[in-house]
Amino acid sequence: MGIYYSSIDVNRPEWLGGAQWMLRGLRDITVVFGRNGAGKSKMLRAIHGQASTKGTFPIAAERGGDWAYDQGISQSELSSTTRGSTRAQQNAAPNYRRESVSRIGSLMTKIGFVAGTAENSLKNDHILSEMSEHLSALLPEFKIIATQENPHYKLSRLNASNGEFANVGNPVNDLSSGETETLTLGLDLLTACYLWELENQNERVLLIDEPDPHMHPELQNHFAKFLFTLVDRFQAQIILATHSTTLLSALGRIGFNRVGVLYLSNSIDVQQVHQFDNYLKTLSGVLGGHALVGPLFGAPLLLVEGDDDNRIWSQVSRHPANRNIFAVLPCDGDDILNYQPVLEQLFASLREDTSKPAGYALLDNDKSIPTHGKYVHIPFIKLSCHESENLYLTDEVLASMKLSWEDAKGRLKSRATEFPDIEPRLLDCENWDRKSDDIKDLIGPIATILDDVGLHWTHQVGRAIGQRRPRNELEDFIGETVMNALW
């Protein structure tokens, strides 16, 4: 499809800074993130007001009303200029469910159901059958069939006990709020797209405001697939406002670089959409699950440089004696410098309380903290020792293996000949600076020599850190900055 709006300027209210929102780089589906009151809903309504109203269709954030067919609404929904127009004036649609259901009748009229010709009959059957298939894909346990008789639909749901479909009366009373919301929303979007197609409307832009409040994660995944059905089947472009990283994650997995993210900020005029990439894919995958509860509600997200650090800090988080829970994300070495700015933007759009960070990006001491960029939500912190491997040589970790540093040095010297490539360095352990020397390439042999049990060195470090708040030498190697951040 062609992206109808890759850029658009819309007026911004005075209370949000005045001038204009200058949107740049819109994608097939653009996801707008922003805090409550940032102006997401207002911006969507402004786009509808300034674009061709025939080619844009707004979905209000507050969607209410009874699930009922209304002949008067059905007639008014036939007009592309008035369809959805009441929603564009305010952030609520009190007759939303009636509009969605009644538009089935509008669709019937538009395709000439009453004409009764063979050509129309085939066209009717195809459209109505296809519409039912799309809705069933969105809600697999439901069937909605469009009919000629008023109220122009039959709704049924799967009976788990006998595997058969049974009629549903009034969805508002008989279904969960999430099921009702999703069914109504799907019907609303589908009928609008079919009417556009029948009217040969060239531009088709859906402006969807917070579609997900009542959807559980699996339902949000179904909805993401459904949105791409609208994009591909009807050549629609979608601009969607949400707070849900679960929905963002699902859209990104399905559409990848066809998805863009706009972090709405009224401190700037040009709002650049960021194309979904591998970094955002990984981060939204973490945040799209239960890990989101941590960064947004108290427990920090901890970015670490690689698999070894991940093993250490994940074990620390899981240790029964440790009260600090971290959602740990390994970033493959220097890629931590790429993940951090993406998270900064994401959390800037989601978090209102900046008195505490949402998490931290943990570096080894041999790395430099970048001097550019913002570090409000995910600040960088550094170990005091050279890198994680040095923690293995602290008195506390050695004591967990019933060794002192004197014992350890004796073992290293006595078995150095087993490792001819590094024998001189092992024999020189008497002169090591355990905190500052680079022992990364020695850690495997060191662990083989010192640990009679044969555990991976990261396990011993993670267990020592996790069993209680680090003290003495282990605390010193970890460093005051990290200790204050994580404890």
C-alpha positions as CSV (number, residue, x, y, z in Angstrom):
1,M,0.0,0.0,0.0
2,G,1.0,3.6,-0.3
3,I,1.5,5.5,3.0
4,Y,-1.1,8.3,2.6
5,Y,0.5,10.5,5.2
6,S,4.3,10.2,5.7
7,S,4.3,13.7,7.1
8,I,1.5,15.9,8.4
9,D,1.3,19.2,10.4
10,V,-1.7,19.7,12.7
11,N,-2.6,22.5,15.1
12,R,-1.6,22.1,18.7
13,P,-3.8,23.7,21.5
14,E,-2.3,26.6,23.4
15,W,-2.4,24.7,26.7
16,L,-0.1,22.1,25.1
17,G,2.3,24.7,23.7
18,G,0.5,26.1,20.7
19,A,1.9,26.2,17.2
20,Q,1.8,22.8,15.5
21,W,2.6,19.1,15.9
22,M,4.9,18.4,12.9
23,L,4.7,14.6,12.4
24,R,7.4,13.1,10.3
25,G,8.1,9.5,9.1
26,L,4.7,8.0,9.6
27,R,4.6,4.3,8.8
28,D,1.9,1.8,7.8
29,I,1.1,1.6,11.5
30,T,2.3,4.4,13.7
31,V,2.1,3.9,17.5
32,V,1.8,7.1,19.5
33,F,3.1,6.9,23.1
34,G,2.6,9.7,25.6
35,R,1.6,10.3,29.2
36,N,-1.9,11.1,30.2
37,G,-2.6,14.7,29.2
38,A,0.2,14.8,26.6
39,G,-2.4,15.4,23.9
40,K,-2.6,12.0,22.1
41,S,-6.4,12.1,21.7
42,K,-6.4,15.8,20.8
43,M,-3.8,15.1,18.1
44,L,-5.7,12.3,16.5
45,R,-8.8,14.5,16.4
46,A,-6.8,17.3,14.9
47,I,-5.5,15.0,12.2
48,H,-9.1,14.1,11.4
49,G,-10.1,17.7,11.3
50,Q,-7.4,18.9,9.0
51,A,-7.2,15.9,6.7
52,S,-9.9,14.8,4.3
53,T,-12.7,13.7,6.6
54,K,-13.8,11.3,3.9
55,G,-10.5,9.5,4.1
56,T,-10.0,9.5,7.9
57,F,-12.0,7.6,10.5
58,P,-11.6,8.3,14.2
59,I,-12.0,5.8,17.1
60,A,-12.6,7.6,20.4
61,A,-10.9,6.5,23.6
62,E,-14.2,6.3,25.6
63,R,-16.5,4.0,23.8
64,G,-19.9,3.3,25.4
65,G,-23.6,2.6,24.8
66,D,-25.8,-0.4,24.3
67,W,-25.3,-3.1,21.8
68,A,-28.3,-2.5,19.6
69,Y,-29.3,-1.9,16.0
70,D,-30.6,1.6,15.3
71,Q,-32.2,2.3,11.9
72,G,-31.6,6.1,12.2
73,I,-27.9,5.6,13.0
74,S,-27.7,3.2,10.1
75,Q,-28.9,5.8,7.7
76,S,-26.6,8.5,9.0
77,E,-23.6,6.2,8.7
78,L,-24.1,5.9,5.0
79,S,-22.5,9.3,4.5
80,S,-18.7,9.3,4.4
81,T,-18.6,13.0,5.5
82,T,-20.7,12.4,8.7
83,R,-19.5,8.9,9.5
84,G,-17.8,9.1,12.8
85,S,-18.0,12.9,12.8
86,T,-19.4,13.1,16.3
87,R,-16.3,11.3,17.7
88,A,-14.0,13.9,16.2
89,Q,-15.5,16.6,18.4
90,Q,-14.8,15.0,21.7
91,N,-12.9,12.2,23.4
92,A,-16.0,10.1,23.9
93,A,-18.5,8.2,21.8
94,P,-21.6,7.5,23.9
95,N,-23.4,5.7,21.1
96,Y,-20.3,3.8,19.9
97,R,-21.7,0.3,20.1
98,R,-24.9,1.3,18.4
99,E,-22.9,3.0,15.6
100,S,-20.8,-0.1,15.1
101,V,-23.7,-2.6,15.0
102,S,-25.9,-0.3,13.0
103,R,-23.3,0.1,10.3
104,I,-23.9,-3.5,9.3
105,G,-27.2,-2.1,7.9
106,S,-25.4,0.7,6.2
107,L,-23.1,-1.8,4.6
108,M,-26.1,-3.9,3.5
109,T,-27.6,-0.8,1.8
110,K,-24.3,0.2,0.2
111,I,-23.8,-3.1,-1.5
112,G,-27.3,-3.1,-2.8
113,F,-28.8,-6.0,-0.8
114,V,-32.3,-5.0,-1.7
115,A,-31.6,-5.0,-5.5
116,G,-31.5,-8.8,-5.5
117,T,-29.5,-9.2,-8.7
118,A,-27.3,-12.3,-9.1
119,E,-24.2,-10.1,-9.3
120,N,-25.1,-8.2,-6.1
121,S,-26.0,-11.5,-4.4
122,L,-22.6,-12.9,-5.0
123,K,-20.9,-9.7,-3.9
124,N,-23.0,-9.7,-0.8
125,D,-22.2,-13.2,0.1
126,H,-18.5,-12.7,-0.4
127,I,-18.3,-9.5,1.7
128,L,-20.4,-10.8,4.5
129,S,-18.6,-14.1,4.6
130,E,-15.2,-12.4,4.6
131,M,-16.3,-10.0,7.3
132,S,-17.3,-13.0,9.5
133,E,-13.9,-14.7,8.9
134,H,-12.0,-11.6,9.9
135,L,-14.0,-11.2,13.1
136,S,-13.6,-14.9,14.0
137,A,-9.9,-14.5,13.6
138,L,-10.0,-11.6,16.0
139,L,-12.1,-13.5,18.5
140,P,-11.8,-17.3,17.7
141,E,-14.5,-18.3,20.2
142,F,-17.1,-16.1,18.5
143,K,-19.1,-16.1,15.3
144,I,-20.9,-13.1,14.0
145,I,-22.9,-13.5,10.8
146,A,-24.5,-10.6,8.9
147,T,-28.1,-11.3,7.8
148,Q,-30.8,-9.6,5.8
149,E,-33.2,-9.5,8.8
150,N,-33.1,-6.7,11.3
151,P,-30.9,-6.4,13.4
152,H,-28.7,-7.7,10.6
153,Y,-26.5,-9.9,12.7
154,K,-26.4,-13.2,14.6
155,L,-23.8,-13.6,17.3
156,S,-22.8,-16.9,18.9
157,R,-20.0,-18.2,21.0
158,L,-18.3,-21.5,21.5
159,N,-19.5,-23.7,24.3
160,A,-16.4,-25.2,25.9
161,S,-18.3,-28.2,27.2
162,N,-19.8,-29.5,24.0
163,G,-17.7,-27.7,21.3
164,E,-20.8,-26.2,19.7
165,F,-21.8,-22.5,19.1
166,A,-24.7,-21.1,21.1
167,N,-26.5,-17.8,20.5
168,V,-25.5,-14.8,22.5
169,G,-28.2,-12.4,23.6
170,N,-27.0,-8.9,24.5
171,P,-23.2,-8.8,24.4
172,V,-23.0,-6.0,27.0
173,N,-24.7,-8.3,29.5
174,D,-23.5,-11.7,28.4
175,L,-19.8,-11.1,27.5
176,S,-16.8,-9.7,29.4
177,S,-16.0,-6.1,29.0
178,G,-12.9,-7.1,27.0
179,E,-14.8,-9.3,24.7
180,T,-17.5,-6.7,24.1
181,E,-15.0,-4.0,23.5
182,T,-12.9,-6.1,21.1
183,L,-15.9,-7.3,19.2
184,T,-17.4,-3.8,18.8
185,L,-14.1,-2.3,17.9
186,G,-13.4,-5.0,15.3
187,L,-16.9,-4.6,13.8
188,D,-16.5,-0.8,13.7
189,L,-13.1,-0.9,11.9
190,L,-14.2,-3.6,9.4
191,T,-17.4,-2.0,8.4
192,A,-15.7,1.4,8.0
193,C,-13.1,-0.2,5.7
194,Y,-15.7,-2.1,3.6
195,L,-17.6,1.2,3.1
196,W,-14.5,3.0,2.0
197,E,-13.9,0.2,-0.5
198,L,-17.4,0.4,-1.9
199,E,-17.2,4.1,-2.1
200,N,-13.8,3.9,-3.9
201,Q,-12.2,6.1,-1.3
202,N,-8.6,6.6,-2.2
203,E,-7.2,7.6,1.2
204,R,-8.0,5.3,4.1
205,V,-6.5,6.4,7.5
206,L,-7.8,4.9,10.7
207,L,-7.2,7.0,13.8
208,I,-7.5,4.7,16.8
209,D,-7.4,6.1,20.4
210,E,-6.4,3.6,23.1
211,P,-8.0,0.4,21.7
212,D,-6.6,-1.9,24.4
213,P,-7.7,-0.9,28.0
214,H,-9.9,-4.1,28.4
215,M,-7.8,-6.5,26.4
216,H,-5.6,-9.1,28.0
217,P,-2.2,-9.8,26.4
218,E,-3.3,-12.6,24.2
219,L,-6.3,-10.6,22.9
220,Q,-3.9,-7.7,22.1
221,N,-1.9,-10.1,20.0
222,H,-5.0,-11.1,18.1
223,F,-5.9,-7.4,17.7
224,A,-2.4,-6.6,16.3
225,K,-2.8,-9.3,13.6
226,F,-6.3,-7.9,12.9
227,L,-4.9,-4.4,12.3
228,F,-2.4,-5.7,9.8
229,T,-5.4,-7.5,8.0
230,L,-6.9,-4.0,7.7
231,V,-3.6,-2.6,6.4
232,D,-3.1,-5.3,3.8
233,R,-6.6,-6.2,2.8
234,F,-8.0,-2.6,2.6
235,Q,-4.8,-0.6,2.0
236,A,-5.4,1.3,5.2
237,Q,-2.9,3.4,7.2
238,I,-3.3,3.4,11.0
239,I,-2.2,5.9,13.6
240,L,-2.8,4.4,17.0
241,A,-2.4,6.0,20.5
242,T,-1.8,3.6,23.4
243,H,0.1,3.1,26.7
244,S,0.4,-0.7,26.0
245,T,3.9,-2.0,25.3
246,T,2.2,-5.4,24.9
247,L,0.4,-4.2,21.8
248,L,3.5,-2.5,20.6
249,S,5.4,-5.7,20.9
250,A,2.8,-7.7,19.0
251,L,2.7,-5.1,16.2
252,G,6.5,-5.1,16.0
253,R,6.7,-8.9,15.8
254,I,4.2,-9.0,13.0
255,G,5.1,-5.9,11.0
256,F,8.7,-5.0,12.1
257,N,9.8,-2.0,10.0
258,R,6.3,-1.3,8.8
259,V,5.7,-0.1,12.4
260,G,6.8,3.2,13.7
261,V,6.8,4.7,17.2
262,L,6.1,8.3,18.0
263,Y,7.1,9.5,21.5
264,L,4.8,12.5,21.9
265,S,6.6,15.4,23.5
266,N,5.2,18.9,23.5
267,S,8.6,20.4,24.2
268,I,9.5,20.0,20.5
269,D,7.7,20.9,17.3
270,V,9.0,18.2,15.0
271,Q,7.7,14.8,16.1
272,Q,9.9,12.2,14.4
273,V,8.6,8.7,14.1
274,H,11.1,6.0,15.0
275,Q,11.0,3.0,12.8
276,F,10.7,-0.3,14.7
277,D,14.1,-2.0,14.8
278,N,15.9,-5.0,16.5
279,Y,16.6,-3.0,19.6
280,L,12.9,-2.0,20.1
281,K,11.9,-5.5,19.1
282,T,13.9,-6.9,22.0
283,L,12.9,-4.3,24.5
284,S,9.2,-4.3,23.7
285,G,9.3,-8.1,23.9
286,V,10.6,-7.8,27.5
287,L,8.3,-5.0,28.4
288,G,5.3,-6.6,26.6
289,G,5.1,-9.2,29.3
290,H,5.0,-9.1,33.0
291,A,8.4,-7.4,33.2
292,L,6.6,-4.2,32.5
293,V,5.2,-4.3,36.1
294,G,8.7,-3.9,37.4
295,P,9.9,-0.7,35.7
296,L,6.6,1.1,35.9
297,F,5.7,0.1,39.5
298,G,8.9,0.0,41.5
299,A,11.3,-2.8,40.7
300,P,14.1,-1.7,38.3
301,L,14.9,-3.0,34.9
302,L,18.6,-3.8,34.7
303,L,20.4,-3.7,31.4
304,V,23.7,-5.7,31.5
305,E,26.4,-6.2,28.9
306,G,26.2,-9.9,28.1
307,D,25.3,-13.5,29.0
308,D,27.7,-13.8,32.0
309,D,26.3,-10.6,33.6
310,N,22.8,-11.9,32.9
311,R,23.5,-15.1,34.7
312,I,24.9,-13.3,37.7
313,W,22.2,-10.6,38.1
314,S,19.3,-12.9,37.2
315,Q,20.4,-15.2,40.0
316,V,20.7,-12.3,42.4
317,S,17.1,-11.3,41.6
318,R,15.8,-14.8,42.1
319,H,17.7,-15.6,45.3
320,P,15.2,-16.2,48.1
321,A,17.1,-14.1,50.6
322,N,17.2,-11.1,48.3
323,R,14.4,-8.5,48.5
324,N,15.4,-6.7,45.3
325,I,13.8,-7.9,42.1
326,F,15.3,-6.9,38.8
327,A,14.0,-7.5,35.3
328,V,17.4,-8.3,33.7
329,L,18.0,-7.8,30.0
330,P,21.3,-8.9,28.4
331,C,22.4,-6.5,25.6
332,D,25.3,-8.3,23.9
333,G,28.2,-6.1,24.9
334,D,28.4,-2.6,23.5
335,D,24.8,-2.9,22.2
336,I,23.8,-1.7,25.7
337,L,24.7,1.8,24.4
338,N,21.9,1.3,21.8
339,Y,19.3,-0.2,24.0
340,Q,19.6,2.6,26.7
341,P,18.4,5.5,24.5
342,V,15.5,3.5,23.2
343,L,14.3,2.8,26.7
344,E,14.8,6.4,27.7
345,Q,12.4,7.5,25.0
346,L,9.9,4.7,25.8
347,F,9.8,5.4,29.5
348,A,9.7,9.2,28.9
349,S,6.3,8.5,27.2
350,L,5.0,6.2,29.9
351,R,6.2,7.4,33.3
352,E,5.2,10.5,35.1
353,D,7.2,10.0,38.3
354,T,10.8,10.7,37.6
355,S,11.9,10.9,41.2
356,K,13.4,7.4,40.8
357,P,14.8,5.7,37.7
358,A,12.8,3.0,35.9
359,G,16.0,1.0,35.8
360,Y,19.8,1.1,35.2
361,A,22.3,0.2,32.5
362,L,25.2,-1.6,34.3
363,L,28.7,-1.3,32.8
364,D,32.0,-2.8,33.7
365,N,34.5,-0.4,35.0
366,D,36.6,-0.6,31.8
367,K,33.8,1.1,29.9
368,S,33.1,4.8,29.7
369,I,29.7,6.2,30.4
370,P,28.5,8.2,27.4
371,T,28.6,11.9,27.9
372,H,25.8,12.7,25.5
373,G,22.1,11.8,25.7
374,K,19.5,11.8,28.5
375,Y,19.8,9.5,31.5
376,V,16.7,10.2,33.5
377,H,14.8,6.9,33.3
378,I,17.7,4.5,32.6
379,P,20.9,6.0,34.0
380,F,24.3,4.3,33.5
381,I,26.1,2.9,36.5
382,K,29.4,1.1,36.7
383,L,31.1,-1.6,38.8
384,S,34.0,-0.4,40.8
385,C,36.1,-3.4,39.8
386,H,37.5,-3.9,36.3
387,E,34.6,-6.2,35.3
388,S,32.3,-9.0,36.6
389,E,35.0,-11.6,36.5
390,N,36.9,-9.8,39.3
391,L,34.0,-10.4,41.7
392,Y,34.9,-14.1,41.7
393,L,38.2,-13.3,43.5
394,T,36.6,-11.4,46.4
395,D,37.0,-12.8,49.9
396,E,33.2,-13.3,50.2
397,V,32.9,-15.4,47.0
398,L,36.0,-17.4,47.8
399,A,34.7,-18.0,51.4
400,S,31.5,-19.5,49.8
401,M,33.9,-22.2,48.4
402,K,35.6,-22.5,51.8
403,L,38.8,-20.8,50.5
404,S,40.8,-17.7,51.5
405,W,42.8,-15.7,49.0
406,E,46.0,-17.4,50.4
407,D,44.4,-20.8,49.8
408,A,43.4,-19.7,46.3
409,K,46.9,-18.5,45.4
410,G,48.4,-21.8,46.6
411,R,46.0,-23.8,44.4
412,L,46.6,-21.6,41.3
413,K,50.4,-22.0,41.6
414,S,50.2,-25.7,42.2
415,R,48.1,-26.4,39.2
416,A,49.4,-23.8,36.8
417,T,51.3,-26.4,34.7
418,E,47.9,-27.9,33.6
419,F,47.4,-24.7,31.6
420,P,50.6,-24.1,29.7
421,D,49.3,-21.2,27.6
422,I,48.7,-19.1,30.8
423,E,51.0,-20.8,33.2
424,P,53.2,-17.7,33.8
425,R,50.3,-15.6,34.5
426,L,48.8,-18.1,37.0
427,L,52.2,-18.4,38.7
428,D,52.3,-14.6,39.1
429,C,48.9,-14.5,41.0
430,E,50.9,-13.2,44.0
431,N,51.1,-9.9,42.3
432,W,47.6,-9.7,41.0
433,D,45.4,-6.7,41.8
434,R,42.2,-8.6,42.3
435,K,40.1,-5.5,41.8
436,S,41.7,-3.8,38.8
437,D,43.5,-6.5,36.7
438,D,42.0,-7.9,33.6
439,I,41.4,-11.6,34.2
440,K,38.6,-12.2,31.7
441,D,40.6,-14.7,29.7
442,L,41.7,-16.5,32.9
443,I,38.4,-16.9,34.6
444,G,37.6,-20.4,33.1
445,P,40.9,-22.0,34.3
446,I,40.7,-20.1,37.6
447,A,37.2,-21.5,38.3
448,T,38.3,-25.0,37.3
449,I,41.1,-24.9,39.8
450,L,39.3,-23.3,42.7
451,D,35.8,-24.7,42.6
452,D,35.7,-28.4,43.7
453,V,32.0,-28.6,42.9
454,G,32.5,-27.5,39.3
455,L,29.8,-24.7,39.1
456,H,30.0,-22.0,36.6
457,W,31.9,-19.0,38.0
458,T,28.8,-16.8,37.5
459,H,26.7,-19.0,39.7
460,Q,29.1,-18.6,42.6
461,V,29.2,-14.8,42.2
462,G,25.4,-14.5,41.8
463,R,24.8,-16.7,44.9
464,A,27.2,-14.7,47.0
465,I,25.7,-11.4,46.0
466,G,22.1,-12.6,46.3
467,Q,22.2,-14.3,49.7
468,R,22.4,-10.9,51.6
469,R,23.4,-7.3,51.0
470,P,27.0,-7.4,49.9
471,R,29.6,-6.3,52.5
472,N,33.3,-5.7,52.9
473,E,35.4,-6.6,49.8
474,L,32.4,-7.7,47.7
475,E,30.7,-4.4,48.4
476,D,33.9,-2.5,47.6
477,F,34.3,-4.3,44.2
478,I,30.7,-3.7,43.3
479,G,31.0,-0.1,44.2
480,E,29.0,2.6,46.0
481,T,27.2,3.8,42.9
482,V,25.8,0.3,42.1
483,M,25.1,-0.5,45.7
484,N,23.1,2.7,46.2
485,A,21.2,2.1,43.0
486,L,20.3,-1.6,43.5
487,W,20.0,-1.7,47.3
